[in-house]
Each structure stands twice: as structure tokens, then as C-alpha cells.
Amino acid sequence: MRVNEKYSCLPAEEKGIHIINIRAIEDIGYVQHESTLLNSLSRNPDADCKYGLYFRDGKRKVDYILVYHYKKSSAGRTLTRRIHHNDSSARSTKQDQPLPGKGVHLEMVENEPHVDYHEDDKRFRREEYEGNLIEAGLELERDEDTKIHGVGFVKIHAPWNVLCREAEFLKLKMPTKKMYEINQTHGLLKKINSVIQKITEPIQPKVAEHKPQTVKRLSYAFSREKQHLFDLSDRDSFFDSKTRSTIVYEILKRTTCTKAKYSMGITSLLANGVYSAAYPLHDGDYEGENVEPNDRKLLCEEWASYGVFYKYQPIDLVRKYFGEKIGLYFAWLGVYTQMLIPASIVGIIVFLYGCATVDENIPSMEMCDQRNNITMCPLCDRTCSYWKMSSACATARASHLFDNPATVFFSVFMALWAATFMEHWKRKQMRLNYRWDLTGFEEEEEAVKDHPRAEYEAKVLEKSLRREYKHKETDKEKLTWKDRFPAYLTNFVGIIFMVGLTFAIVFGVIIYRISTAAALAISSTPSGRSSVRVTVTATAVIINLVVIIILDEVYGCIARWLTQIEVPKTDKNFEERLIFKAFLLKFVNAYTPIFYVAFFKGRFVGRPGDYVYIFHSFRMEECAPGGCLMELCIQLSIIMLGKQLIQNNLFEIGIPKMKKFIRYMKLKRRRSLDHEEHMKKKQRYEVDYNLEPFAGLTPEYMEMIIQFGFVTLFVASFPLAPLFALLNNIIEIRLDAKKFVTELRRPVAVRAKDIGIWYNILRGIGKLAVIINAFVISFTSDFIPRLVYLYMYSENGTMHGFVNHTLSSFNVSDFQAGTAPNDPMDLGYEVQICRYKDYREPPWSENKYDISKDFWAVLAARLAFVIVFQNLVMFMSDFVDWIIPDIPKDISQQIHKEKVLMVEVFMREEQGKLQMLETWKDKDMKKGENCNSHSPKLSRSHSGSLSSCHLYPVDI
């Protein structure tokens, strides 16, 4: 490694002065700083390197950044050096030599004490690791002279030969010189497509990558031996910034530091604080007057802006900037949001149908008719009195909005919608795989993702060291189920405990509802007594919502901890196990209160005179006279909307902005100490360091999967769920886009051909939705009792008399002692018979209050409906799955065409090689014949020219 040019006037052996002494002299002031010379002779050096996007020479692009913390000497200002250039001979540099760049030299004078043993240990590890990176072919440059005090940056650049080597190792598909035309539609389809393009032109993003392509470059796994096949006309852009950072990250994962007790890769170094961060750089600024055009700025304008909410997403540009995995997430979110449009329209129609027919609904009209004079039994012991059924008129009318024959059709429609959505996404995914050259990606995926995690390697090494005295060879050690048994047991106990905690909280809310209802019933005001049910329901749902949001965050942290103690081998295994645990806990947390209202509330109440009590004090809750479906709708809507609004606005917008503001205030306080530092423009890597680190896509997917459950699982009780999901997702897409572009560090691009385990979770929810909606229609709503009454018990073929048919009679003289109302004359007359909702024998029957035959008839019809509905809808869903091919026909043809063209390219190359060999052989044979025929003459007169007839070896 060569040092600064001002020290290179003398040979190394004649200088006789160690570089550290020169630096000390320079700091004292005898040597003028190079920065001063540069400022006086040339323009700002930060502008030459585009403020951190390039090395100090302005030529080599920064592909990755490592960040570390260091402590300065107590003697005051630390010694600094200014070596700006890295020579190609840096790869052969020893590890104890400093990196180029402007930085703080941490080697103190011999008699100066060390600041901290741990800091020295971290520095030694960094030096070894960075030396190993240089040996791997990377070029590094250090910068500690930044506006962020105590933070150093190591800039990493991958030269061309390293990029080619790693691209071949990773089997990256790169564009070749061969281009071919994409098959275009003809006839009527072509006209339809042209009309659609003209109509949708205003909602298309103004991005070059989004324009329809008629030609495509043939792609092939990169090979250094076949570089002539690839389009290398512009080497600087052949590997884009996403690919370059991916390659560097693979080298960082593979390179280890062995000075510690065990081998440490980049993940272990980050976990142990040797480095504090590692990330690729954004392409540049996204706002400002003199900002150069870049992909980040374009994404901010055409994607990460609420003003373009009506436009399609530039998915190809998202993939180009963030990688395939993030590109697939936003593509899936876009397809899901588009598919919500028809579901929302049908849901609105179903809701409007309920509104239009509410005045024609005979059961609700009978409940609201005060002439029926139906006296209902008290809702609680002693303090509650008898009440008129007509007082529940509003609840009955509102229930019809969601409990009508159209909701059955909507449930069937949503089941088919879910199947169609899954098939549509598979086809869209195949189109993206073709466009992004991900076909045949399985081998590459395994090659990249099979790297053992650092924690796994550390655990294996720890196990090997424990057995070292028994076994000499420990290289083949691996973790078995016996090693993981304590972790598995902890996982099982932990998950059971969390699920039990969720059930306990829901039970606590039930107790709150029962006790609050009893307390409010004592109210002396009639208005207080009339609003008991609404007050209890609303407050209980809000409590459930707050608990769900809090436990969501807690369960996310617990799921990650439980997965970490399992020590999965690969990142893929870690991610899948984390997703499974987090989904299980959050699913139970979000849906347990809804399941209670849908299937348990009002089922185990008992009857007047023989009620079921909790703790011998509180009666179990009863459903309203119109059924529990209305309450289920309220519960579902408040939890769904509240969860989306609070998590989106508070957690995804408010908390990141608050963190950003706190960091800004800290930096502002530090800058006030140094006005000169404050006036300097920050480098790109300094700006990105202040952004939030990327935490993965699991929270984003989880939020949408839970929403998908709200849309499909209980859609029979809330037809407007798809509409609210659609409105939320329109904002969510732009919110996530803005977060990725402006608030997060640039994540490492990860190749992926599908959305992984999330697809299986979606399919599972779709199948479960059919079963749950069958039970909601059958057991929660009054759809089946109405059908049974209409076809078995109605005298005139109408619903007249249905309400009276569903009510049983009770003789008030049969109340248990101490449970009768304290004020039996509250209605103004003496009550002898009160009614309650159930199918039981009347008090004048021989088997009074026993379950009647009507109950068994309705139960049989309900079970029959569940079986028929479930099998019919699942058959229709499977039929949709079967009839729609997973791979579009045109994409299948294009993939086949690519394979044929690739074979042709290689056949032509082989033929060219054979022809070249044949040509060489013919030339050699002719030269040999000419030399033999003229050899006598040449030997007599021109013997010196025999060398011109030298035969080339034919056997090449």
C-alpha cells in the first residue's frame, strides 16, 4: 500500500521515520494539512466523491458501508491522517497496516495507556476482518472525520474481477447480447389490449421500466469463460447497485474473523458490537433543488407519494432498487388491493340490499309492533325488571342489514373470490419470474440461503469444544434434537402460556361485561337502563382493541426470542419458524374475542329459574333478541378499523417520526459545539446511518395477513369489510413505499421467486374461512331457523309468527328464591308469564322447560347446512383452482422460446469453434505442403528463409 504522494519523494529505506511520527508532526503543525492544500488548489473533494457515493478518488463506487464506534484519546484531539487513495496492491497489504481514507489513527504512542481493553479487542477484530476482506479482493477506505462524533465508517468497493467471480459463484442471470421479440397478441385480443392501454395510460407511472416491452434480452447464468456472450458495452452499469451490494454482502457473510474464541462473521460482529451497522447506500437524495436524477428520487415521485395513490406501482423499478423479495411483496400487495375492488362493490350491494329490504322484513316488523305486547324475562337477577320486546326494535332493524339472504350469497362469493385471488397471484408471480429472469431459480436459491447462521456456528463450536477431550475430529458436529430439546420445551410452554394469557384476558373482559351490565341495570334513570347493552358492548370492544394492539407488539418480541433460542441453522429456517410462531400468537390474539361473540356468547346461558352462573354471582351473557350477529359486526368492525388506524398512524408513522426527531435533536446539540462541522454537508453514508435499519418484511406481511383474515373469516357478519380493507390498503401501499424510500436504510437485495410460507398461510385462511362462515350463517345468524319455520311450521307460507315461534314461555312463580325482580310492577301491570328466546316446552306441559322437538329440528338443519355449504363451496373453490392454469400460456411459450434460443446460441458457438479449428488445420496443412515442395530450392539458395515455413502444431 502506498501512502500519500507528499511522502513518496524518498525511497522507503531512506526515510528512516515511522509514519506515525510523521502524522504526529503533521498534527502539531509543522506540515501543512493536505485538506488545506486541496481547498486552495482545487474544488471541494467531497463534491468529487459525490458526497460519499464514491471513494475519495471519485472513480470507485461505494458498494457497502460498515459502521463502528470508537473512543477518542483522553489527551484531547486524536491523531489524524489523510490518505485518500487506495492502490491495487492493497490486496497484498498485511493486516496491521491502516486502511486508506481520512480517519483517526488509533495506534497511540508507546507510552500512552490504552483507553479500554474491550475497545482494543474490538479494534483488533476489525483489523483482522478488514484484512481478510482485502484478501478476498475487496477495496476498503476508512473515514472517521465525520459530523457524527465517535463513529467511523469503512467504505467497501468491489472491483470488476471480484464482481465477475462472485456473480459466477452465485449463478446470477445476466443479460446477453442476444435479443428476441416477445410474442404479441393478434386479432381481437390485440385491439382489446390497445384500448385498455389507452384507457389506463393516465394511471400508469411515468417510469421507463414500466413501459410494455416488445423485445427482451436473453439471460444466462454469468460465467467468466463466456464473457463474450454478455453485453459488456458498459461495465459500470452491467452490475447495478442492487447486484453489487448483494455480492459484497455475500462476501461479508463468508469472511470470518478468528481472533475471538470462535469464528465470527459479519452477523456475529454486529451482534457483539464490533460493528454497529452494515448497509448499502441509497442512490442519492430524493428531494432538493439541485439533486441529480436517480432511481430513489424517481421512486419518491412516482411511487412513494400520496398524490399518486390512483396509479399503478412501478414494480420493475422497485425490484431494480430493492431486490426481488421486496418487489414481490409490493406486487402481492398491489394484486391483493386490486382484487379487493370487486369484493368491495359486491359487499356494498349486499349492504344496500339489506337497507332497502329492512322495512319489508316481517320478523323485525313484528318485534317493533307494540301491539304484540310481548313481555320478556329479566336480563339479570333482582335488579333487572321485565321489559317489552318492542324496546329492542332498533337492534332488530340493524341486524337485518347484515343478517339477510344476501349475506349467504356473499359468503359463497368471498370463498370463490379467495380462490380466484390465489390463482391470479400465482399467474402474476410467474409473469414476474419471467420478466425478472427468475425461472429455474431453485438451485441458486439453495446456494445462497444455505449459509449457516453465525449463532448456529457458534453453538456448534461450543458443543465441539465441550467434546474435544473425547473426539479429536469435531468438524462434523451438528445440533441434534437433544441439544434443542430445552428450547423446544421452552417454546411449547411459552406458546401455551401466551395462548392461555389471551384466553384469560378475554375471560376478564367477559366478567367486565357481565358486572358492568348488572351495575348499570341498577340505574334509576330509564335512559341509563335502555342503553346498557350499547354501553357495555362499546366499552368492552375498546378494551379488547387496546389489549390486542399491546399484545401484538409483546407477542412479536416473544416469538423472535423463542425462535432465537431454537438456533435454526439457516436464515430461511429462522424466518419460517419466526413467521409460524408470530402468526399463531397474533391470530389467537386478534380473533379470540370475535370467536367468543360468534360461537359462545348466549350458548350456555341456561333458562329462567335455572341460569348458569360464574363464580356463583354473575349470570352468563345473553344475545340480543335479534341475535348476536349485530354484536359480532360491531366487534369485528371496531377491532379491524381501530387496529388498522392505530397501527398505521401511530406505529408506522408516529413512532418513526418521533425517533427521527429525537436523533435530530441529539445531532443538533452536538453540532452546536462545532460550527465548522455544522456547515459541512453530510456524506451519503452519514445521512443513511441516521435512518432506521430495515427489520424485514415479516411485520408488513403479518399486518396484511391478519387483515385478509378479517376480510374472509367473518365476512358473513360484516359485508363492508372488503371496502374498509381497500381504503386502508390504498394508503398502506404509499405509506410503506414512503417508509422504504425515505425513512429506512437501503436493505440488502434478496432474490426470491415467491412469497414463501405466506402463500401457504393465505391458502389455509381461505380454507378456514369457508368453515367459519358456514358456522356463522348456520349458528350465529337466524337464517336457518327462518328457513325451518318457513317450510315446516308456517301456516300461510310467510314469516308471520316467526318471532313468537322462537320464544319460549316461563311462569314467574318458578323463579328461584332471591332471583325474581325487586319491582315486578315496573311495567304497570302484574306479569305471570314472561318470554325468553329458546326452544323449550311451556310451563303447562308435562315436561316443562325441557328442550322441545323444534330445537332438534333446527339443530339438524344447521348441521346439514354446514356440511352442504362447506363441501359445495370447497368443491367450487377447487374447481376454480383447477380450471385456471398456474402458468399463463404466453409465459409458458416465452420460457420455452428462451430455452430453444439458448440452445441455438451454444450450438452456434460450438460450430464457430469447430470451424475455427478446421481453418487452422487447413492453413497448417497448406503451409506444410508448400514448405515440402520448395525445400530443395530453399536449401540451395535461400536457406536462411526456412524459418518462414515453420509449421504450427496441428493438434490443438
N, C-alpha and C positions, 0 to 999 in steps of 0.2 A: 504494500500500500504506500502510495506516495503522499507526502504531506503538502502543505501549502507552497505555492511557487516561490514565495519570498524567502523560503528556507532552502531552496534547491540549488542555490548558486555554488555551493561547495559539495564535494563528494561526501558521502556519509561517513567515511573513515576519517575525514579531515575536520569535521565539525567539532568533535570532542565535547559536545554539550548535549545533555539529555533533553528530550523535547519538553519534559515537564518544567525544566528550568527556563526554557525559552518562553513558555507560557507564563511563568511567574514574572519574568522580566516584562513581558507584554502587558500584564495586568498592572504592574507597578507604574508603567507609563513610559518606559524607555523606547518601546516600539509602538509605532502608531497603529491603531486598530485598523484591520482590513475593511471593516464596515465603513469607517470614516473615508478611507480611500475610495471605496466603491461609490459612496454617496457623492463624493466630489468629482469623480471621473465619469460615472455612468448613471443610469436611471435606477429607480428603486429595485433592488434584487428580488423583493417579494413579488413584484409585478412580473419579473422574468419567469418565475416558477408558478405563475398564476395563483398566487396566494395559497400555496400548499398543495396544489393538484399535481405538481411535478417536483422532482428533485431540484437542488439549488442550481444545477446546470441548465435547467429549463428544457431538457430534452427527454429525460426518463420519467415516465408517468408513475405516480404513486398508486400502487395496486392494493395496498393494505396498510393498516396502522396498528402498531402495538403501543399501549399506553402504560406507564408505570409511575409510581410515586417515589420520590426520593427526598431525603432530608439534607438541608444545606449545613455547611460547617458553622459552628458557633462563633468562629472568628470573624464573621461578617460576610462579606461578599465572597462567593465561591470563585474558584479559578475557572476561567472560561477559555475556550479555544474556538477557533473559527476555521475549520477545514471543510470546504464546501464541495469538494469533488471526490468522486469515487472512481478509482481506476479499475480496469478489467482484471488487474492482478489481485484484486481484493479477495478473490476466492481462495487464494493460497495463503492469505494472511493468518497468522496464529491467533488463537482465541484471546490472548492477553493484550492485543493491540486494540486501540479505541476505534469506534466506528466513525466514519466521516460525518460531517454536518456540523451545525453550530450547536454546541452543547456544553454542559458543565462537566469538567473533568473531575471525577470522583476520587481519583487517587491523590491522597494528601501527601504532604511532606513526611518523611520517615518518622520524625519525632512528634508528629501531630497525632493525638489519640483518635481512635475510631469513635464515631458518633454512637453507633448501635450495632450490636452483634447481629441482630436479626436483619437489619438493613444491609449489612455486609454480605450476609448469606444470600439474600435475595439478589444482590448485585452480582455475586459470583454465578448464581444460576442463570441470570440474564446473559452474562458474558458468554457462558458456555453455550446456551441455547442459540444466541445470535451467531456465535461462531459456527455452530452446526448448520444454521440456515445459510450462511455464506458458503459452506462446503457443499450444500445442496444446490448451489447455483444462484441463489437469490442475491440481490444487491440491497444494502441497507444504508440508511442515513439517519443520524440522530439529531434531534432538536430539543434542547432544554431551555432555550432562550425564548420563552413564550410568555403570553399575558397571564397564563394560569400558573401561579407560583407553586413550586414543588411538584410539578407534573412534567414528565418527559415523554417525548414521542419518538418512536422508531418507525421511519418510513421504509416500506418494502417495495421493491420493484422486481418483477420477473422478466428477465431478458428473453429474446426470441427463442433461443435454443432450449431454455427451460420450459417455455410455453409449449413448444412442439413436443418435447419429451413427455410432459405431463398429459397433454391432450391425447397422445397415443396411448398412454397408460390408462387414462380414464375412458378411452374409446368414445371421445366426443365426436359427434357427427358434424362435419363442417361442409360448407357449400363447395362443390367442384365447379370446373369450367363448363361442364355440360349443362345446357338448359333445354327444357322441353315445355311444350304447350299443355296447359291444363284443359281437360275435356270440358267443352262448353255445352250448355243445353241448346236444343234446336226446336224449331217449330213453335207451338203454342206455349211451352214452358219458357222459352227464351223471351217471348213477348210479355208473359206474366212477370218474369223476373225483372225485366227492364222497367215495367210500370211500377213494381214495388220499389225498385231503387230510386226512381224519380220521386215517389211519394215520401220515402224515408230519408231523402237527401238532407232535409233541414235538421234531422235529429242524428245525423252521422257526425262523429268527431272529426275535426279538421287535422287529421294525422295521416302522414304518408303510409304508415304501416296498416292503416285500417281500410285503405282503398282495395277494391277487388282486383286480384291479380290474374292475368291471363297466362303468364309463364312462371316457371319455378325452376330454381337451380337444383340439380341432383345432389343429394348429400350422401356422404360416406364417412365412416369412422376414420379419423385422421391417422395418417401414417407418414413417418419421415421418409420412408423409402419411396412413397408415391406422392411426394410433394408436387410433382409436375401435373398431377390431376386436379389440384385445387387452385382456386382463384386467388393467387397471391399478388395481385396487382397493387394492392395497398396493404402492406404488412401491418401498419399501425392500426387499421380498423378490422383486420381479419379476425383477431380475437377481441371482442368488445369488452367493455369494463366489467360486465357481469361475469363473463367467462374467465377473465384474468383473475378476478378476486376469488372465484371458485377454485381455480388452480392453486393459487397461493394458500388458500385455506386448507386444501388437501395436503400441501407440503407442511404447513404448520401442525396439522394433526399427526402427521407421520414422523416429524422430527421430535426427538426427545432430549431431555437433559438428565444426565446420570450422576450429577454431583450430590444429589439428595440420596436418601436411604433407598429410594426406589425410583425407577424411570418415570419422568414426568413429561407429558405432552402439553400442548397449549391449554387444554381444558383444566389439567391439574395445576398448571402455573397460574391460571386465572383464579382457580378456587383457593389457592394458597396465598394469593396476594402478591405474587412475584410480578405479575402484570395486573393492572386494574381493568383493562378493557382491550378488546381487539375487534376491529371492524373495518370494512371497506369504506371508501369515501363516496359521498354524493357527487354528482357530476358538476355541481356548482350551485350558485344562488338561484332561488326561484322568484325573487322579487327585487325590484330596484330599477333605476333608470338606465344604467349602463351595463346591465347584465348580459353576458354573451349567451346566444341561443344554446340550449342544452336540453336533454331529454327530461330532466327534472322540472325545468321551467314549463316545458310543453305539457307534461303531465299535470302540473298545477293549474294550468289554464284550461285544458280540455277534459280534465277528469276530476281533480281534487277541488272542485268549486261547486258551491250550491247553485250557482247560476246556470249550470249545465245539467241539472238533475234530469231533464227530459231527454238527454242524448244517450246513445249507446256508449258503452265503455270502450276505450281503445285497448282491448285486451292484449293485442300483439305488442304494443308499446309497453304495457305493464309487464308482460313476460320478458321483454328485452331488457328492462331496467331492474326488475326484482327477481326474475327467475321463474321457472315453470311452476313450482309449488304454490307460490303466492298468486301467480297468474291463474292457476286452476281454481283457487279459492274465489277470486273475484268473478271468474267466468261462471262458476257454480252459483254464486250469489246472484249474478245477473239473470241466469236462466230461471232460478227459483222465483225471483221477483217478477219476471215476465209471466211465468205460469200462474202467479197469484192474480193476474188481471182477470182472466175468465172466471176463476173461482170467486173473486170479489163481486163480479157482475151477477153471477148466479145467486150468491148469498144475499145481495141487495134485493134481487127479485123475490126470493123466498121471504125475506123480512117484509117487503111491501105487500106480498100476498097475505101475510098474517095481519098487517094493518088494515087491509081492505076488507077482510072477512071477519074482523073482530065483532062487528055488530050483528053478524049472521050466525055467530057461534051459539048454539042453543044451550050447552052446559053453563057458559058464563052468563048468559041472559037469565037462566033460572037462578043462579047464585045471586045475581043482582036484584032479582024481583023480590021486593019486600012483602009482597002478598003471600009468598010461600010460608013466611013466619016460621022458619026452621031455627030451633033453639039448639045451640051447640054446647057440649060439655065444657067445663072449665079447663084452661090450659095449664093451671098449676093448682096445688093444694091450698085450701083455706083462703088465701088472699085473692085468688082469681075467682071471678063470678061467671055465670052463664053469659053467652053472647050470641048475637044474631049472625047468621051466615052472610047476610047481605052486607055486613060491615067489611067483608073481605072481597068486595066487588072489584076494587081496583087491582088487587093482586091477581084475581081470576082473569080479568081482561088482559092484563100484561102478560100472563102466562101463555095466552093464545098466540101472542106474537112469535113465540119460539116453539110452542107445542101445537103443531098443526100437521096435517098430512104432508105438506110440502117439505117438512124437515126430514121425513123418511127418504124422499127423493134426493134431498141434498146430501144425506149421508151416503147413499149409493153413489151419487155423483162425485163426492170427495174421495171415496175409495178408488174409483176409476181414475180420478184426477191424480192421485198419488202414484198409481202405477204408470200413468202416462208421463208424469213428470220424471220418474226414474228412467224410463226408456228414452225420453227426449234428452236427458242429461247424458246417458251413455252414448248416444249418437253425436251429441255436441262434443263430448270428450274425445271421440275418435277423430272428428274433424280437426280438433286442436292438436291431437297427436300427429296427424299427418302434416299439418301446417308447421308444427314446431319440430319436426323430424324426430319424433319420439317412438316411432314404430320399431318394434324389436328391441325394446329398452331393458328387458328383464336382466340380461347378463350385465349390462352396465350398472344397473341399479344395485345388484348384489355386490359388484366390485367396489362401489362407493360406500355402501351402507354397512358393510361387514367389518368395519374397523371396530375393534373392541373399545368400549368406553374407558376413560382413564380410571374411573372408580373401580371398574371391574378388574383391570390390570393390577391396580394397587391391592385389591382384595386377594387376587390370585397369588401375587408375590408375597403377601403377608402369610398366606397359607403355606407357600413353598418354604419360607424361612422357618416356620414352625416345625416343618417336617424335614428340615435339612439334615438333621443328625441321623435320620433313618434312611432317607433316599438321597443319593448323590445327584441324580438327574431330576430336576424339578421343572423342566421346560414344558412338560406336557400336563402340568397341573391345571385343573379347571374346577369351577364351583359346581357342586352337586346339590341335590335336593336336601341332603343332610346339612350342608353348610347354610342353605337358605331357610331351613325349617323354622328357626326363631323368627325370621322376617315374615314367612308365610303365616305363622301363628299370630303374630302382631297384626298383620293385615286383616286376617279373618276376625279377630276380636275387635279391632278398631272399626271395621266396616259395620259389624253387628252393633257395636255401641253407638255409632253415628246414626244408623237407621233407627235404633231404639230411642235415641235422643229426639229424632224428628217426630216419631210417634208420640213421645211423651209431651212434646210441645203442642202438638195438635190436640192431644187429650186435655192439656191445660187450657187451651182456647175453648174447648167444648165446655169445660167446667165454668169458664168465664161466661160463656153464652147463657148457660142454664141459670147460674147465680144472678147474673145481671137481669135476665128476663124476670126472675122471681122478685128481684128488688124493685124493678120499675113497675111491676104489676101492683105494688102496694101504693103507688102514687095516687093521690086523692083527685087529681085532675083527669077528666075524661080524655083530653088530648094526649096526656102522658101515657095513658093505658092503651090508646089506639095506635100509638107509634112505637110500641115496644118491639115488635118484630123487625121493623125497618132499622131502628137504632141499634139493636143487638147485632143484626146481620152486617151492617156497615162497619161498626167498630171492630167486630171480630175479623172481618176481611182485611181491614187496615193493619191490625196486629199481625195477621198471617203474612201480609205483604212485607212488613218490616223485618219479621223473623226470617222469611225466605231470602231476602236480599243480604242480610247479615250472614246467615249460614252459608249462602253461596260462596262468599269470599273465604269463610273459615274452611269449608269443605274443599275448596280448591287448593289451599295450602296443605291441608291434611293429606289429600290424595297425592300431592307431589312428594311429601315426606314419606308416606308409605311406599311409594314406588322407589324412592332413593334407597331405602334400607333393603329392598329386594336385590339391589345391584344387578340390573339387567345387563346383558352382555353388550348389545349394540344400541345405538341411538334409536333405531326403528323399534326394537323391543321395548325400550324405555317409553317411547311416545305412545305405543299401543296400550301398554299397561296403565299408563297415566290417564289416557283417554277413557279407558274402561272404568276405572275407579271414580274419576271425576264425574263421568256421565251417570253412573249408578247413584252416587250420593246426591247429585243435583237433581236428577229425575225424581227420586224419592222426596227430596225437599220441596220441589215445585208442585208436585201433583198429589201429595198425600192429603192436604186439606180439600182438594177438589174431589178426590176419590171418596172421602168421607161423606160429603154432601150428596154425591151422586148415588152411592150404593149402600150407605149405612145409616144415614140420618132418617129417623122415622121408621126404621125396620124393626127395632127392638124396644118399642115403647110400652107394649102391654095394652091394657084396656082400662076404662074407668072402673074403679074398685079393685083393680089388680095391676097397678102400674109397676114398671121396672125402675128401681132407684139406684143412684150412685152414692156410695158412702151412706146409705140409708137416709139420705136427706134430699137429694136432688133428683127430680124426675128426668128421664131421658127426653131429648128434644123430639118434637113432632113437626111434620111438614105442614105447610100452609094448606088450607082446603083445596087450593088449585094444584097442589103437588110441589115437589122440591125442585122442579126443573127451573122455575124462575129464580130461585135462590142460587142454583148451580150456575145459571147465566150471570148473575151478579158477581158471584165468586170468581168465575173464570175471567170476566171482562176486567174487573178491578186488578186482579193479580197480573194478568197479561199486560194491560196498558201501564200499570204502575211500575212493573218490573222493567219494561222497555224504556219508559220515560226516565225513570230514576237512574238506571244503569247507563243509559246512553248519555243523558245530560250531566249527571253528577260524576260518574266514574270515568267515562270515556272523554268527557270534555273538561269538566271542572277540575278533577284531580290532576291531570297532566298540566293544565294551565297554572294551577297553584304551585306545582313543583317547579315549573319553568320560572314563575315569578320569584320563588324563594331563591333559586340559583342565580337569577338576575340580580337580586338584592345583595347576595353574598359577593358576586363578582364586582358589583358597583362599589361596595365597601372597600374591596381590595384595590380597585382601580384608583380610588380617591387618594391612596397613598403614593401613587406613581403616575403623575400626569402625563409623562412622556410615553409610558406604556399604554395609557388610556387612548392616546391619539393614534396609536398604530392600528392598522387594520388587522383583524384576526385572520389567522391562517384557516384554510378549509378544515383541517383536522381538529383545530381548536373549537371551531363552531360545531362540528359534528359531535365532539366529545361532550358538549353541553346538552345534546339531545338525549331523549330517553332510549335505553337499549331495547332491542327487539326481543320480546318474550315468547315468540312463537304464535302459531295460528290457532292453538287449542282454545283459548278464550273466545276468539271470533267464531269458530265453528260451533262451540258449545252454545253460545247465545242463540245462533240461528237454529240449531237442532231442537233446543227447548221450545223455541217459537214454533217450529214445524210441528211439535207435539201439541201445542195449544191449537194450531190450525186444524189438525186432523183427528186427534184423540176424542175430543168432546164437541166436535163441530155440530152435532145434532142439537145441542143446547144453546149454541151461540153462532148463528149463521154469518154474523158480521165479523167473525174472527179473521177470515182472509183479507177483508178490507183494511182492518187496522194493521195487520201484518204488512200489507202492501205499502201503506203510508209510512210505516216505520222503516221499511227496507229502502225506500227511495231516499230517505235521509241517511240511513245506515251506510249505504254504498259510498256516498260522498264524504261522510264522516270518517269512515275507515280509510278512504283514499287520502283525505287531508292529513290524517294521522300518520300514514306511511310516508307521505311525501315531505311533510313539513315538521313533524314532531318526533319522529323516530330516527335513530341511526339506520343507515342503509343495511338491511340484513344480507347475509351471505346467500347467494342464489343456490337453490337446491333443485336438482332435477327430479321430476316426478311425472308419471303418466296418468295418475288418477288421484282421487281424493282419499284413498286409503280406507281405513277402518270406518270412516264416517259414512261411506256408502252402505255398508252392512248395517250400521245403526239406523240409517234412514229406512232401509227395507224392513228392518224389524219394527220400527214405529209404524210404518204403513200397514203391516200385517196386524199389529196390536190394535190399530185404530179401528179396523173392521170389527173386531171382537167387542171392543169397548163401546162403540156406537150401537152395536146390536143390543147390548145390555142397557144402555142409556134409553134407547127407544122403547125397549121391552119393559124395563123395571122402573125407570125414573119418570118417564112420561106416562100420560094416560091414554096413549094411542091404542094399546092392546085392550085395556078394559072397555074402551069405546067400541072397538070392533066386536068384542064378545057381546056387549049389550045390544049393539045394533042388529046382529044376526041371530042372537039366541033369546033375548029377553024383551026386545022392543015389540009393543003391540001393534004399532002402526008403521014400523019400518023407519022411524025417525029417532033422534036423540032425546026426545022429550021424555023426562023421567029418569035420565041417566044419573043426575046428582042424587036423587032420592035412593036410587038403586045402590050407590056406592056407600051410603051412610047406614050405620047400624044404630039400634036404639038401646038406651040404658035407663034403667029405673033408678032414680036418685036415692031411693031408700036403700040401695045396695052399696052405697059408698062405705068405705072402711071408716072406722071411728077416727075422728080428727082430720079427715081429708075433705069433707064437704065444705062448700063455700061458706064464708062467715056471713055473707049478706045474700041469702037466697032470693030476696025480693028486689034485687038490683034492677031487673028489667020491668018491675012494676006489677008483676003477677007471679003466682006460685008455680014453680016448674016441677013436674012429676016425671016427665020423660025428656031426656036430652039425647042428642045425636053425636056420633063420632065416626070418623072415616075408617071403615074396616068392613070386612065380610064376615059377620058373626051372627049367630042365632039371636032372635029377640028375647027379651026377658020373659015373655009369656010362652016361650017354647019349652018343651020338656028338657032339652039340652041347652039351657040358656047360656049365652055368651060363648058357646063353642064355635069353632071355625065352621062356616057354612059350606055347602057344596059349590056355591058361586066362587068362593076363594080358589078351590081346586080347579075349577074350570078355567078361571083366569090364569092361574099359575101354569097349567098345561099349555094354554095358548101362548103364554110368554116364552116358555122354554122352546116350544115348536118354532116360534118366530125367530129366536136366537139361532137355532140350528139352520133353518132355511136361509135366513139373511146372511149368516156367516159363510155358508157353503156357496150360495149363489154369487155373492159379491167377490169372494176369493176366486171362484171359477172365472168370473168376468175379468178380474184383475190379471189372472194368469193368461187368459186369452189375449188380453191387450199386450202382455209381455211377450207372448209367442208370436203374435201377428206382426209386431213391429220389429224389424231386424236391428240388432245391436250396431252393426256397421252399415252406414249408408252405401248404397250401391255404387255411386260415383266415387266415393272414397276408396272402396274396395278395388275398383278398376284402376284408380290412380296408383295405389300401392303396388298392384300387380305390374303396372306400366313401369314404375320406378325400378322394380326388380329386373324386369326384362332389359331396360336401358342400362342398368349397372352391369349386367352380364355382357351386353354388347360392348360397353366401354372396355371391359377387361379383355374380351376376345380380340378387339382391335389392337389393344396394347400388346397382347401376346403375338398377334400376327405381325405387328410392326417390328417386334424384337426378332422374330424368325426371319423376316425379310432382310433386316439389317445384318444378321449373321450370314445369311446366304450371299448378300452383296459382298461382305468382307471376304468370304471364302472364294467367290468368283474372282475378285481382284487379286487375291493372293495366288490363285492358280494361274491367272494370266501373267502375272509378274514372274512366276516361276518358269513358265514356258518360254517367255521372252529371254530370260537370263540363260536358259539352257541352249536355245537356238543360236545365240550370239556369243557364247562363251569362248570358241576358238579365236574369233577375231579380237574379242576384247582382251584375251590373254596375250596376243601379239602386240597390238597397237595401243590399247587403252586399258592396260591392266589396273591403272590407278582408279578407274571409274567403276570397278566391280562392286564397290560398296553401294552403288545406286541400285543394284539388283538384289539387295538384302531381302530375304523372304520373311514376311510376317508370320508368326505362328498361326496355323490354320485352326488348330484345336483350341478354340477359345472357351 
